[in-house]
Amino acid sequence: MTKQEFKQLFDLHFEAVRNYVYYRCGDVELATDVAQETFLRLWEKQLSVQEQSVVGLLYKMARDEFVNQHRRKQLELGYRKTLEFKVTQNSLDEELAYAELQKNYEKALSELSEKQRVVFLMSRMDGLKYYEIADRLAISVKAVEKRMKHALEHLKFKLKQSERPYQKRE
């Protein structure tokens, strides 16, 4: 597919794909993001097919991308729910230190690449084994191991970096 053909396809079908996603989610911003991601993936694939079959493919890709983003949101919401820890009778210093640690953890987690974060959360929050993660993400177990290794290294580095000098180390 040439740039001109792609531009023409984009101009003809972007609004329709965006509207299709909008009708499913009710969020204009999300619909625009999904539509843009769909066209980006189509361009990356560099398919050489007729326009009639590309239109159907666009809608399927848009639906799949919307489902993927919805799943990511559900994973994030599930993670956020697990952060509600119940602490009893802690001193104010302990509560402040805990709040700061939690904030630093969330910040460090948000700094991970999406691939690393997904693997980390699937392992730690959903309790999945590496082979289960690999199967769900359609990647190798070695790729899961590598992403997890980098995620853990990043989190360890960032959390050590954010320790206050007067905190006790165990």
N, C-alpha and C positions, 0 to 999 in steps of 0.2 A: 504494500500500500504506500503510495507516494504521499508526500506532505500535503499536496494539493487535494488528493482524494480524502485524506484524513480530515483536513480542514473543512472540506465540503460536508463530509459525514458529521463532523462535530457541529457545524452550523445548522444542519438540517435536523439533528436529533437530540441535541443537548437538552433543550427545554422539555421535550417529551420524556426523556429519561429522568430528568430532575422531577418533573411532575409525578411520574410513576412512583418514585421513591417518596415524594412528599405525601402522596395519598396513603402510603403505608405507614409513615411515621408522624406526620403532622408537624414536622420541624423543617423549616425552609433551609436553615443553615446546614443541618445534617444532610438533607436531600442534595444540596449543592455540593457538599464534600463528597458524598457517595458518587454522584454523577461525574465529578471531576476525576475521582480515583478510577472509576470505570473506564473512562476514555483514556486515561493514562495507561492502564493495564492493556487496553486494546492496542494502543500505540506500541507498547513494549513487546507485544506478541508478534507484531508485524505480519498479520494474517493476510493472505491474498484470496479473498472470497467476494462473491457478489453482494451488492448492497442489501438485497432482501434477506439473505442469511445473516448478515452482520447485524441487522436491526434486532433480530431475535436473540442473537448472541449478546448484544448490548443489554437487553432487558434481563437476560439470565445473569450476566455478570453483575449488573446493578443489584439484583435481588440477592445474589450471593454476598456481595460486599456489604449490603445493608444488614444481612443476617450476621455476618462476621463482626460488624461494628456493634450490633445489638448484644452479641455474646460477650464481647470485650467489656461493654458497659455493665452487663450482669456480673461478670467476674469482678469488676472494680467495685460494684455495689456490695457484693458478697464479702469482698476483702474489707471494705470500710465497716461493715457490720461487725466483723470479727475484732475490730479495734476497740470496741466498747468494753474495756476491762473494768471489773469491779474491784476496787481497792478499799480495804477497811482500815480505819484508824491509822493513817499515815500522818507523819508530821507535814507541816507546810513545805519544808525543804524537800522532803521526799516527793511530795506531789508536784512541786515545781520541776524537780529534776526529771521525774517521770514524764511530765508534759513536754519538757524540752527534748528528752530522748525520743519520744513519740513523734514530735515535729521533725526532728532531724532524720529519723527513720523514714518518714513519709517523703521528705524532701529527697533523701538519697534514693529511695525507691522510684520517685518520679524522674530522676536523672538517668535511670537505666534506659537502655534502648528498649523499644517495645518488645522485641523478640526475647530479650533477657528477662524483662519484667513478666511476660506471659509465662515463660518457663518457670521462673521463680515462684510466682503465685500459684500456678497449677501444682507445683510440688509441695509448697509449704502450706497453702490455704486449702487446696482441694485434696491434699494427701495422695496425689497420684505418683506412681512409680515412673522412672525415666522411660521405660518402654511404653507405658500408657500415654505419656506425654508425646513421645515420638510418633506413636500411632495416630493420635488425635491431630497433631500438627503436620503430619505427613513429612516428617524429617527423620534422620537417623538418630539412633540413641547417642552416638558420638557427638552429634550437633547439640543435643539436649545437654549432655555432660559439659560441653564447652561453654554453652550459654550460661549454665548454672554456675560454673566455676568463675566466669567473669562477673556474674551478678553478685556472688558471695564476696569476691575480692573487692568489688566496688563498694558494697555495703559496709564491709569491715573497715575499709580505708576511710570512708566518709564518717562513720560513727566514731572511730578512734580520733579522727581529726576534730570532731565536734565536742569531745569530752572537755569538761571544765577542768582546769588544773587542780582544783581542790577536791575533786571527786575521788572517792576511794576506789582502788582497783582490787579486784578479788582474784 
